[in-house]
Amino acid sequence: MEKNKLKDSLKKIEEIINWFDEQEEIDVEAGLEKVKEGVTLIKSSKKRLKELENEFEKVKTGLEEEIDD
């Protein structure tokens, strides 16, 4: 996932939430499709966040090693 994809995914998740909030009467089939899309976005966002966490840990470890030398 590219850098901006995380931001885009989070924006799409917000749009899905807003869609549900705006519905007076939810179309079950349309709602199901929105939920499926949301799950896919959440999974990819979670994966990207884990990748970012790992990158931060590498930077932190590198900095700590440099400071210790």
The first five atom37 places (N, CA, C, CB, O) and aatype in JSON, in Angstrom:
{
  "aatype": [12, 6, 11, 2, 11, 10, 11, 3, 15, 10, 11, 11, 9, 6, 6, 9, 9, 2, 17, 13, 3, 6, 5, 6, 6, 9, 3, 19, 6, 0, 7, 10, 6, 11, 19, 11, 6, 7, 19, 16, 10, 9, 11, 15, 15, 11, 11, 1, 10, 11, 6, 10, 6, 2, 6, 13, 6, 11, 19, 11, 16, 7, 10, 6, 6, 6, 9, 3, 3],
  "atom_mask": [
    [1, 1, 1, 1, 1],
    [1, 1, 1, 1, 1],
    [1, 1, 1, 1, 1],
    [1, 1, 1, 1, 1],
    [1, 1, 1, 1, 1],
    [1, 1, 1, 1, 1],
    [1, 1, 1, 1, 1],
    [1, 1, 1, 1, 1],
    [1, 1, 1, 1, 1],
    [1, 1, 1, 1, 1],
    [1, 1, 1, 1, 1],
    [1, 1, 1, 1, 1],
    [1, 1, 1, 1, 1],
    [1, 1, 1, 1, 1],
    [1, 1, 1, 1, 1],
    [1, 1, 1, 1, 1],
    [1, 1, 1, 1, 1],
    [1, 1, 1, 1, 1],
    [1, 1, 1, 1, 1],
    [1, 1, 1, 1, 1],
    [1, 1, 1, 1, 1],
    [1, 1, 1, 1, 1],
    [1, 1, 1, 1, 1],
    [1, 1, 1, 1, 1],
    [1, 1, 1, 1, 1],
    [1, 1, 1, 1, 1],
    [1, 1, 1, 1, 1],
    [1, 1, 1, 1, 1],
    [1, 1, 1, 1, 1],
    [1, 1, 1, 1, 1],
    [1, 1, 1, 0, 1],
    [1, 1, 1, 1, 1],
    [1, 1, 1, 1, 1],
    [1, 1, 1, 1, 1],
    [1, 1, 1, 1, 1],
    [1, 1, 1, 1, 1],
    [1, 1, 1, 1, 1],
    [1, 1, 1, 0, 1],
    [1, 1, 1, 1, 1],
    [1, 1, 1, 1, 1],
    [1, 1, 1, 1, 1],
    [1, 1, 1, 1, 1],
    [1, 1, 1, 1, 1],
    [1, 1, 1, 1, 1],
    [1, 1, 1, 1, 1],
    [1, 1, 1, 1, 1],
    [1, 1, 1, 1, 1],
    [1, 1, 1, 1, 1],
    [1, 1, 1, 1, 1],
    [1, 1, 1, 1, 1],
    [1, 1, 1, 1, 1],
    [1, 1, 1, 1, 1],
    [1, 1, 1, 1, 1],
    [1, 1, 1, 1, 1],
    [1, 1, 1, 1, 1],
    [1, 1, 1, 1, 1],
    [1, 1, 1, 1, 1],
    [1, 1, 1, 1, 1],
    [1, 1, 1, 1, 1],
    [1, 1, 1, 1, 1],
    [1, 1, 1, 1, 1],
    [1, 1, 1, 0, 1],
    [1, 1, 1, 1, 1],
    [1, 1, 1, 1, 1],
    [1, 1, 1, 1, 1],
    [1, 1, 1, 1, 1],
    [1, 1, 1, 1, 1],
    [1, 1, 1, 1, 1],
    [1, 1, 1, 1, 1]
  ],
  "atom_positions": [
    [[0.85, -1.18, 0.0], [0.0, 0.0, 0.0], [0.89, 1.23, 0.0], [-0.97, 0.0, 1.23], [1.79, 1.35, 0.83]],
    [[0.66, 2.13, -0.9], [1.45, 3.36, -0.99], [1.08, 4.3, 0.16], [1.23, 4.05, -2.35], [0.06, 4.11, 0.83]],
    [[1.92, 5.3, 0.36], [1.7, 6.25, 1.46], [0.3, 6.84, 1.44], [2.73, 7.36, 1.39], [-0.39, 6.83, 2.45]],
    [[-0.11, 7.36, 0.3], [-1.4, 8.03, 0.22], [-2.57, 7.06, 0.24], [-1.47, 8.86, -1.03], [-3.71, 7.46, 0.5]],
    [[-2.3, 5.79, -0.02], [-3.38, 4.81, -0.01], [-3.98, 4.68, 1.38], [-2.88, 3.46, -0.49], [-5.2, 4.5, 1.51]],
    [[-3.16, 4.77, 2.43], [-3.68, 4.69, 3.79], [-4.63, 5.85, 4.04], [-2.53, 4.7, 4.82], [-5.73, 5.67, 4.56]],
    [[-4.2, 7.02, 3.66], [-5.05, 8.21, 3.83], [-6.34, 8.06, 3.03], [-4.29, 9.49, 3.4], [-7.43, 8.38, 3.51]],
    [[-6.22, 7.57, 1.8], [-7.4, 7.37, 0.95], [-8.34, 6.32, 1.55], [-6.97, 6.94, -0.46], [-9.56, 6.49, 1.53]],
    [[-7.76, 5.24, 2.07], [-8.57, 4.18, 2.67], [-9.35, 4.7, 3.88], [-7.69, 3.0, 3.08], [-10.53, 4.41, 4.04]],
    [[-8.66, 5.46, 4.72], [-9.33, 6.02, 5.89], [-10.45, 6.98, 5.5], [-8.31, 6.74, 6.78], [-11.49, 7.03, 6.15]],
    [[-10.22, 7.72, 4.42], [-11.25, 8.64, 3.93], [-12.46, 7.85, 3.42], [-10.68, 9.54, 2.81], [-13.61, 8.23, 3.67]],
    [[-12.2, 6.74, 2.71], [-13.31, 5.92, 2.2], [-14.08, 5.26, 3.34], [-12.77, 4.84, 1.25], [-15.3, 5.15, 3.28]],
    [[-13.36, 4.84, 4.38], [-14.04, 4.27, 5.55], [-14.95, 5.32, 6.18], [-13.0, 3.75, 6.59], [-16.08, 5.02, 6.57]],
    [[-14.46, 6.53, 6.28], [-15.28, 7.62, 6.82], [-16.51, 7.86, 5.96], [-14.45, 8.91, 6.94], [-17.59, 8.11, 6.48]],
    [[-16.35, 7.79, 4.64], [-17.48, 7.97, 3.72], [-18.52, 6.87, 3.92], [-16.98, 7.98, 2.27], [-19.72, 7.13, 3.86]],
    [[-18.07, 5.65, 4.16], [-18.99, 4.53, 4.4], [-19.77, 4.78, 5.69], [-18.23, 3.18, 4.48], [-20.99, 4.59, 5.74]],
    [[-19.07, 5.21, 6.73], [-19.73, 5.51, 8.0], [-20.77, 6.6, 7.81], [-18.7, 5.93, 9.06], [-21.89, 6.5, 8.31]],
    [[-20.4, 7.65, 7.08], [-21.34, 8.74, 6.82], [-22.54, 8.26, 6.01], [-20.63, 9.88, 6.07], [-23.66, 8.71, 6.24]],
    [[-22.31, 7.35, 5.07], [-23.41, 6.8, 4.27], [-24.43, 6.14, 5.19], [-22.88, 5.78, 3.22], [-25.64, 6.35, 5.05]],
    [[-23.95, 5.33, 6.13], [-24.86, 4.68, 7.07], [-25.59, 5.69, 7.94], [-24.1, 3.69, 7.96], [-26.78, 5.56, 8.2]],
    [[-24.86, 6.72, 8.39], [-25.47, 7.76, 9.22], [-26.57, 8.52, 8.49], [-24.4, 8.73, 9.7], [-27.54, 8.95, 9.11]],
    [[-26.42, 8.68, 7.18], [-27.37, 9.47, 6.4], [-28.61, 8.69, 5.98], [-26.69, 10.02, 5.18], [-29.59, 9.29, 5.53]],
    [[-28.6, 7.38, 6.11], [-29.71, 6.56, 5.65], [-30.87, 6.61, 6.64], [-29.25, 5.11, 5.44], [-30.69, 6.35, 7.83]],
    [[-32.04, 6.94, 6.14], [-33.23, 6.88, 6.98], [-33.73, 5.44, 7.04], [-34.33, 7.83, 6.46], [-34.17, 4.95, 8.08]],
    [[-33.66, 4.79, 5.9], [-34.04, 3.39, 5.81], [-32.97, 2.68, 4.99], [-35.47, 3.21, 5.16], [-32.81, 2.94, 3.8]],
    [[-32.24, 1.8, 5.63], [-31.09, 1.17, 4.98], [-31.51, 0.05, 4.05], [-30.12, 0.64, 6.02], [-32.27, -0.85, 4.42]],
    [[-31.0, 0.13, 2.85], [-31.14, -0.95, 1.88], [-30.16, -2.03, 2.32], [-30.85, -0.46, 0.38], [-28.94, -1.82, 2.3]],
    [[-30.68, -3.18, 2.72], [-29.85, -4.24, 3.28], [-28.77, -4.69, 2.3], [-30.71, -5.42, 3.68], [-27.63, -4.89, 2.7]],
    [[-29.11, -4.84, 1.04], [-28.13, -5.29, 0.05], [-27.04, -4.24, -0.15], [-28.83, -5.59, -1.3], [-25.85, -4.57, -0.23]],
    [[-27.42, -2.98, -0.24], [-26.43, -1.92, -0.39], [-25.59, -1.81, 0.87], [-27.12, -0.56, -0.7], [-24.38, -1.58, 0.81]],
    [[-26.22, -1.98, 2.02], [-25.5, -1.94, 3.29], [-24.47, -3.05, 3.39], [0.0, 0.0, 0.0], [-23.36, -2.83, 3.87]],
    [[-24.84, -4.23, 2.93], [-23.92, -5.36, 2.94], [-22.7, -5.09, 2.07], [-24.63, -6.64, 2.47], [-21.57, -5.4, 2.46]],
    [[-22.92, -4.51, 0.91], [-21.8, -4.17, 0.03], [-20.89, -3.13, 0.69], [-22.33, -3.63, -1.32], [-19.66, -3.22, 0.58]],
    [[-21.48, -2.16, 1.37], [-20.69, -1.15, 2.07], [-19.87, -1.8, 3.19], [-21.6, -0.05, 2.65], [-18.71, -1.44, 3.4]],
    [[-20.47, -2.74, 3.91], [-19.77, -3.43, 4.98], [-18.6, -4.23, 4.41], [-20.72, -4.36, 5.76], [-17.5, -4.2, 4.96]],
    [[-18.83, -4.94, 3.31], [-17.76, -5.71, 2.67], [-16.6, -4.8, 2.25], [-18.31, -6.48, 1.44], [-15.43, -5.11, 2.46]],
    [[-16.95, -3.67, 1.66], [-15.93, -2.71, 1.23], [-15.17, -2.19, 2.45], [-16.58, -1.54, 0.45], [-13.95, -2.06, 2.42]],
    [[-15.9, -1.89, 3.52], [-15.28, -1.39, 4.74], [-14.31, -2.4, 5.34], [0.0, 0.0, 0.0], [-13.22, -2.04, 5.78]],
    [[-14.71, -3.67, 5.35], [-13.84, -4.72, 5.9], [-12.54, -4.81, 5.09], [-14.57, -6.08, 5.89], [-11.46, -4.92, 5.67]],
    [[-12.66, -4.77, 3.78], [-11.47, -4.81, 2.92], [-10.56, -3.63, 3.2], [-11.88, -4.82, 1.43], [-9.34, -3.79, 3.31]],
    [[-11.14, -2.45, 3.33], [-10.35, -1.24, 3.61], [-9.7, -1.32, 4.98], [-11.24, 0.01, 3.52], [-8.54, -0.92, 5.14]],
    [[-10.41, -1.82, 5.96], [-9.87, -1.93, 7.31], [-8.7, -2.91, 7.33], [-10.96, -2.38, 8.3], [-7.67, -2.65, 7.95]],
    [[-8.85, -4.04, 6.65], [-7.77, -5.03, 6.61], [-6.51, -4.46, 5.96], [-8.22, -6.29, 5.85], [-5.41, -4.62, 6.48]],
    [[-6.68, -3.78, 4.83], [-5.51, -3.21, 4.15], [-4.89, -2.08, 4.97], [-5.9, -2.7, 2.75], [-3.67, -1.92, 4.99]],
    [[-5.72, -1.29, 5.64], [-5.21, -0.21, 6.49], [-4.45, -0.77, 7.68], [-6.37, 0.69, 6.97], [-3.4, -0.26, 8.05]],
    [[-4.98, -1.83, 8.27], [-4.32, -2.46, 9.41], [-2.95, -3.01, 9.0], [-5.2, -3.58, 9.99], [-1.97, -2.87, 9.73]],
    [[-2.9, -3.63, 7.83], [-1.64, -4.16, 7.32], [-0.63, -3.03, 7.11], [-1.87, -4.93, 6.0], [0.54, -3.15, 7.49]],
    [[-1.07, -1.94, 6.52], [-0.17, -0.81, 6.27], [0.29, -0.18, 7.57], [-0.86, 0.25, 5.4], [1.46, 0.21, 7.7]],
    [[-0.6, -0.07, 8.55], [-0.2, 0.47, 9.84], [0.86, -0.4, 10.51], [-1.42, 0.61, 10.76], [1.78, 0.12, 11.14]],
    [[0.74, -1.72, 10.37], [1.74, -2.64, 10.92], [3.08, -2.43, 10.22], [1.27, -4.1, 10.77], [4.13, -2.43, 10.87]],
    [[3.05, -2.24, 8.9], [4.28, -1.98, 8.15], [4.93, -0.69, 8.64], [3.98, -1.88, 6.64], [6.15, -0.63, 8.81]],
    [[4.13, 0.33, 8.86], [4.66, 1.61, 9.35], [5.25, 1.46, 10.75], [3.55, 2.68, 9.36], [6.29, 2.02, 11.06]],
    [[4.57, 0.69, 11.58], [5.07, 0.44, 12.93], [6.45, -0.24, 12.86], [4.07, -0.44, 13.73], [7.36, 0.12, 13.6]],
    [[6.58, -1.22, 11.97], [7.85, -1.9, 11.81], [8.94, -0.94, 11.32], [7.71, -3.06, 10.83], [10.08, -1.02, 11.77]],
    [[8.59, -0.04, 10.41], [9.55, 0.95, 9.92], [9.99, 1.87, 11.05], [8.94, 1.77, 8.77], [11.18, 2.2, 11.16]],
    [[9.04, 2.31, 11.89], [9.38, 3.15, 13.02], [10.32, 2.43, 13.98], [8.12, 3.6, 13.76], [11.27, 3.02, 14.5]],
    [[10.06, 1.15, 14.22], [10.91, 0.37, 15.11], [12.33, 0.27, 14.56], [10.32, -1.03, 15.31], [13.29, 0.37, 15.32]],
    [[12.47, 0.07, 13.24], [13.79, 0.0, 12.62], [14.53, 1.33, 12.8], [13.67, -0.35, 11.12], [15.72, 1.35, 13.11]],
    [[13.83, 2.43, 12.58], [14.44, 3.76, 12.74], [14.85, 3.96, 14.19], [13.46, 4.89, 12.29], [15.95, 4.44, 14.46]],
    [[13.98, 3.6, 15.11], [14.27, 3.75, 16.54], [15.48, 2.91, 16.93], [13.04, 3.34, 17.38], [16.37, 3.39, 17.62]],
    [[15.52, 1.67, 16.48], [16.64, 0.79, 16.78], [17.94, 1.35, 16.2], [16.39, -0.63, 16.24], [18.97, 1.36, 16.88]],
    [[17.89, 1.82, 14.98], [19.07, 2.42, 14.35], [19.56, 3.63, 15.11], [0.0, 0.0, 0.0], [20.76, 3.82, 15.28]],
    [[18.63, 4.45, 15.57], [19.01, 5.64, 16.34], [19.62, 5.25, 17.67], [17.79, 6.54, 16.56], [20.63, 5.83, 18.08]],
    [[19.02, 4.28, 18.35], [19.54, 3.83, 19.64], [20.95, 3.25, 19.47], [18.59, 2.79, 20.26], [21.82, 3.5, 20.31]],
    [[21.17, 2.48, 18.4], [22.5, 1.91, 18.15], [23.51, 3.01, 17.87], [22.45, 0.92, 16.97], [24.66, 2.93, 18.31]],
    [[23.1, 4.03, 17.14], [24.0, 5.14, 16.82], [24.35, 5.93, 18.08], [23.36, 6.06, 15.78], [25.49, 6.37, 18.24]],
    [[23.39, 6.11, 18.95], [23.62, 6.85, 20.19], [24.56, 6.08, 21.11], [22.29, 7.14, 20.92], [25.41, 6.66, 21.78]],
    [[24.4, 4.75, 21.14], [25.23, 3.9, 22.0], [26.68, 3.83, 21.53], [24.64, 2.51, 22.07], [27.57, 3.55, 22.33]],
    [[26.94, 4.07, 20.26], [28.31, 3.98, 19.73], [29.16, 5.16, 20.1], [28.28, 3.84, 18.23], [30.33, 5.22, 19.72]]
  ]
}
